[in-house]
Amino acid sequence: MMDVSSNVRFNSISLVGPYWITNSALHAQFAVVFARLLTGGKDEGIHGFLVPTRDMATHAILPGVQIWDMGHKVLYMSDVAQDGAFSSSVTSKRGRFLVLADQLLSGRVCIASMCMGGTKITLLNVVRLAVGETGKSDTPIMHYQLQQRSIVPLIASTYALNFGLNYVKDRFLSANRFGEAIAGAHAGITAEGDNRVLTQKVTKELLTTVKVLSTNVAQHVVVSKLPGVLKRLALQVPSDVTSADGQLQLFRIREQHLLLGLASRLHKAKTDKESLFSTWMLNESDAIQAAAVAYGERMVLEKTIEAVRNAEPSDRHTLNSIRALYGLSRLEKDLGWFTVNEIITPAAGSAVIAESQAKCKELGGVAVELVEGYVDTRNM
């Protein structure tokens, strides 16, 4: 930390200069400003500067410092008039809480972005040389099948999840003016909470698209009771577990099966006069989490397929292998569910494992290039 004397000048590449949103605007007498220190024509790197913002004696704001209201920060939905009369655009108490909680979603996107960056750095550090037959560190670690099966699916998943994350960020930018609200992202980033709380919200939103008494739910109930062969015919289960279309169909079947089954059971619980809290929190938590994850993985696969389609011809083959391995790794992870529900036969399950092993070996040979493709290694 450096105490700022009168001969230090701050310059900003932005028009507004450094700024921060905080509750200390009325009380703070100092601020910590992070800036690059340039002195004597030499760049000494980023430092924290302790900058006075108010006169210690009078508490007056010092020259060069501005303090003002940051403007609209939280969705305006309620008001209390001078006479104490309350009004709100949201009618229910629970609805008001949910509207307020929705403002934290931008922060969760920030958290996902930071985690993605950390994942990339970590993977870069693990695809190095290892001890080989000679006893020297002269063998690429990805040469070994154990590491291929452990690490390469993570690399493929990182690529695929990044395509999905970019899609989510784009939606925030266009739909929620995310760029204008970035000053408030700090509050969202520091909000505590397990992402499984967010997946509950995802499933809740998905259930609003399902009409419990619809033909789809009725068909699901009938199809789920069919023998395996007839069930696979009714669901049009693909035989190819590596193609983009085949994997996407399997992901859609899983998503619909989980969502419609959950909707049917929730409807039955409601008919039986069971409380929503007990059903949701005590009996169906696994299904709620699985439905949200299935939705997310299907969306990520779709965005990865789009990325392959839009890629440069020279990159398309490798990206398609990444897409295939991402799909295979998710199918292999959920192979028990697919086989128990007779959507995938044991033979098809064996094919998933074999194809996954083959893709791991193929991409293991270019693992270093893949990881360096999304990490700036100039300062590492």
Residue pairs with C-beta under 8 A, 6 or more apart in sequence:
1 32
1 47
1 48
1 49
1 50
2 37
2 47
2 48
2 49
2 50
3 49
3 50
4 49
4 50
4 51
4 52
8 49
10 17
10 18
10 33
10 35
10 49
10 51
12 18
18 33
18 35
19 183
20 31
20 183
20 186
21 70
21 73
21 183
21 184
21 186
21 187
22 28
25 67
28 53
28 54
29 52
29 53
29 54
29 56
29 59
30 50
30 51
30 52
30 53
31 50
31 51
31 53
32 48
32 49
32 50
32 51
33 48
33 49
33 51
34 46
34 47
34 48
34 49
35 46
35 47
35 49
36 43
36 44
36 45
36 46
36 47
37 43
37 44
37 45
37 46
37 47
38 44
52 62
53 61
53 62
53 65
53 67
54 60
54 61
54 62
54 65
55 61
55 62
61 67
70 183
70 184
73 181
73 184
74 100
74 103
75 99
75 100
75 102
75 103
77 88
77 89
77 90
77 96
77 99
77 100
78 86
78 87
78 88
78 89
78 90
78 96
79 86
79 87
79 88
80 86
80 87
81 87
88 96
90 96
90 99
103 188
104 188
104 191
104 193
105 172
105 188
105 198
106 172
106 176
106 178
106 181
106 184
106 185
106 188
107 185
107 187
107 188
107 189
107 190
107 191
108 188
108 193
108 195
108 198
109 165
109 168
109 169
109 172
109 178
110 185
110 188
110 189
111 189
112 165
112 168
113 165
113 169
116 158
116 161
116 162
116 165
119 154
119 158
120 158
120 371
120 374
120 375
121 375
123 151
123 154
123 155
123 158
123 371
124 371
124 372
124 375
124 377
124 380
126 141
126 151
127 140
127 141
127 142
127 151
127 155
127 367
127 368
127 371
128 141
129 137
129 138
129 139
129 140
129 141
130 137
130 139
130 140
130 141
130 143
130 144
130 147
131 137
131 139
132 138
132 139
132 143
133 139
140 367
140 368
141 147
142 148
142 151
142 152
142 364
142 365
142 367
142 368
143 364
145 357
145 360
145 361
147 364
148 360
148 361
148 364
149 356
149 357
149 360
151 367
152 325
152 359
152 360
152 363
152 364
152 367
153 325
153 326
153 329
153 356
153 360
155 322
155 363
155 367
155 370
155 371
156 322
156 323
156 325
156 326
156 329
156 359
156 363
157 326
157 329
158 374
159 304
159 319
159 322
159 326
159 370
159 374
160 300
160 301
160 303
160 304
160 322
160 323
160 326
161 300
162 374
163 300
163 303
163 304
163 306
163 307
164 296
164 299
164 300
164 303
164 304
166 303
167 299
167 303
169 178
172 178
173 179
196 289
199 288
199 289
199 292
199 293
199 296
200 280
200 288
200 289
200 292
202 292
202 295
202 296
203 259
203 262
203 288
203 289
203 291
203 292
203 295
206 259
206 291
206 292
206 295
207 259
207 262
207 263
207 266
210 216
210 217
210 259
210 260
210 263
211 217
212 263
212 264
212 266
212 267
216 256
216 260
217 260
217 263
217 264
217 267
220 256
220 257
220 260
220 261
220 264
221 264
223 231
223 234
223 235
224 231
224 257
224 261
224 341
226 234
227 342
228 342
228 345
231 342
231 343
232 342
232 343
232 345
235 253
235 343
236 249
237 249
237 250
237 253
237 343
237 344
238 245
238 246
238 249
238 250
239 246
239 348
240 246
241 247
241 250
241 327
241 328
241 331
241 344
241 348
241 351
241 352
241 355
242 324
242 327
242 328
242 355
242 359
244 305
244 308
244 320
244 323
244 324
244 327
247 301
247 324
247 327
247 328
247 331
248 298
248 301
248 302
248 305
250 331
250 338
250 343
250 344
251 294
251 297
251 298
251 301
251 327
251 330
252 298
253 343
254 294
254 298
254 334
254 337
254 338
254 343
255 291
255 294
255 295
255 298
257 341
257 343
258 287
258 290
258 291
258 294
259 291
259 294
259 295
261 287
262 284
262 287
262 288
262 291
265 279
265 284
265 287
266 279
266 280
266 284
269 276
269 279
269 283
270 276
270 279
280 288
290 337
297 330
300 326
301 323
301 326
301 327
301 330
304 319
304 322
304 323
304 326
305 323
307 319
307 323
308 316
308 319
308 320
308 323
311 319
318 363
318 366
318 370
321 359
321 362
321 363
322 363
322 370
324 355
324 359
325 356
325 359
325 360
325 363
328 352
328 355
328 356
328 359
329 356
331 338
331 344
331 352
332 352
332 353
332 356
335 344
335 349
335 352
335 353
338 344
338 349
339 345
339 346
339 349
344 352
363 370
